[in-house]
Amino acid sequence: MELNLLSCTAQRPDKRGIANCLAEFATNGNTSLANEFMEMLLEGDIIDIVVDDGHSGSALRALRKLGIDYKIVE
């Protein structure tokens, strides 16, 4: 499943939590790339990630918990 991460609406974003979530659920995720994506997201850039279909429910719950707005790309 492909997602567009639009913004982070959390008042005090959990940078470590966001980076860990991206590293865990993105199919091409690794720690350094996840940290880079986290910084870009917090600066206001839209991030495109692909989530393994087997983890899509968990990934969406984690993103909502972290205050990240997303859009599912068909």
Contacts in CASP RR format, 6 or more apart in sequence:
PFRMAT RR
TARGET T0000
AUTHOR 0000-0000-0000
METHOD contacts of the structure
MODEL  1
MELNLLSCTAQRPDKRGIANCLAEFATNGNTSLANEFMEMLLEGDIIDIV
VDDGHSGSALRALRKLGIDYKIVE
1 50 0 8 1.000
1 51 0 8 1.000
1 53 0 8 1.000
1 56 0 8 1.000
1 72 0 8 1.000
2 48 0 8 1.000
2 49 0 8 1.000
2 50 0 8 1.000
2 51 0 8 1.000
2 72 0 8 1.000
2 73 0 8 1.000
3 48 0 8 1.000
3 49 0 8 1.000
3 50 0 8 1.000
3 51 0 8 1.000
3 59 0 8 1.000
3 63 0 8 1.000
3 70 0 8 1.000
3 71 0 8 1.000
3 72 0 8 1.000
3 73 0 8 1.000
4 46 0 8 1.000
4 47 0 8 1.000
4 48 0 8 1.000
4 70 0 8 1.000
4 71 0 8 1.000
4 73 0 8 1.000
5 37 0 8 1.000
5 41 0 8 1.000
5 46 0 8 1.000
5 47 0 8 1.000
5 48 0 8 1.000
5 49 0 8 1.000
5 63 0 8 1.000
5 68 0 8 1.000
5 69 0 8 1.000
5 70 0 8 1.000
6 46 0 8 1.000
6 68 0 8 1.000
6 69 0 8 1.000
6 70 0 8 1.000
6 71 0 8 1.000
7 41 0 8 1.000
7 44 0 8 1.000
7 68 0 8 1.000
7 69 0 8 1.000
8 18 0 8 1.000
8 41 0 8 1.000
8 42 0 8 1.000
8 66 0 8 1.000
8 67 0 8 1.000
8 68 0 8 1.000
8 69 0 8 1.000
9 67 0 8 1.000
9 68 0 8 1.000
9 69 0 8 1.000
10 66 0 8 1.000
10 67 0 8 1.000
10 68 0 8 1.000
13 42 0 8 1.000
13 66 0 8 1.000
13 67 0 8 1.000
14 66 0 8 1.000
15 38 0 8 1.000
15 42 0 8 1.000
17 66 0 8 1.000
18 38 0 8 1.000
18 41 0 8 1.000
18 42 0 8 1.000
18 66 0 8 1.000
18 68 0 8 1.000
19 31 0 8 1.000
19 34 0 8 1.000
19 35 0 8 1.000
19 37 0 8 1.000
19 38 0 8 1.000
20 34 0 8 1.000
21 59 0 8 1.000
21 62 0 8 1.000
21 63 0 8 1.000
21 66 0 8 1.000
22 29 0 8 1.000
22 33 0 8 1.000
22 34 0 8 1.000
22 37 0 8 1.000
22 38 0 8 1.000
22 49 0 8 1.000
23 29 0 8 1.000
23 30 0 8 1.000
23 31 0 8 1.000
23 33 0 8 1.000
23 34 0 8 1.000
24 55 0 8 1.000
24 62 0 8 1.000
25 49 0 8 1.000
25 51 0 8 1.000
25 52 0 8 1.000
25 55 0 8 1.000
25 58 0 8 1.000
25 59 0 8 1.000
25 62 0 8 1.000
26 33 0 8 1.000
26 34 0 8 1.000
26 37 0 8 1.000
26 49 0 8 1.000
26 50 0 8 1.000
26 51 0 8 1.000
27 49 0 8 1.000
27 50 0 8 1.000
27 51 0 8 1.000
27 52 0 8 1.000
28 50 0 8 1.000
37 47 0 8 1.000
37 49 0 8 1.000
40 47 0 8 1.000
41 47 0 8 1.000
41 68 0 8 1.000
48 73 0 8 1.000
51 59 0 8 1.000
60 70 0 8 1.000
63 70 0 8 1.000
END
